Amino acid sequence: MKTKSKEIHDKPDRNSSHLAGEFFVAAELYRRGYSVAMTLGNAKAIDLYAELETKTINVQVKAIRSKKSIGWPMMRDKVIDNVIYILVNLNGQDGVVDYYILSPSEARSKTKQYETRGIIDLSTVTSKEFHNRWDKIRDAIENV
């Protein structure tokens, strides 16, 4: 018989996955020498601010629990210029976290838009063009 706490760990809620993604991205940015500020609340356009040498960029984080999730919800008309999009695959509780980094134009072009929803499919961003492309953060900050 599963205990209630075991059930919680087996299937964390969607908000927990998103918060975990934000914290993982913040940690990676700190590790790379950036100062990071996190915003609070749900349904916000900017999750993190990353600063390097007095220049700041806006970061939006989208996270999924595992490859089974297929992709990240994203509406093409909600993609904002001057925001870097970091898509996080947590790969379950014991996997290595994967990061896919996209510019606003890349996020728009990768979004499959349906009438009432949109998605960036995991299979479209697994290439070297997006996977662990932390250099896109530095490029974006240099162009601020």
Summary of the structure (lengths in Angstrom):
residues: 144
radius of gyration: 15.4
end to end distance: 55.1
largest distance: 55.8
contacts: 400
relative contact order: 0.16
helix: 34%
strand: 29%
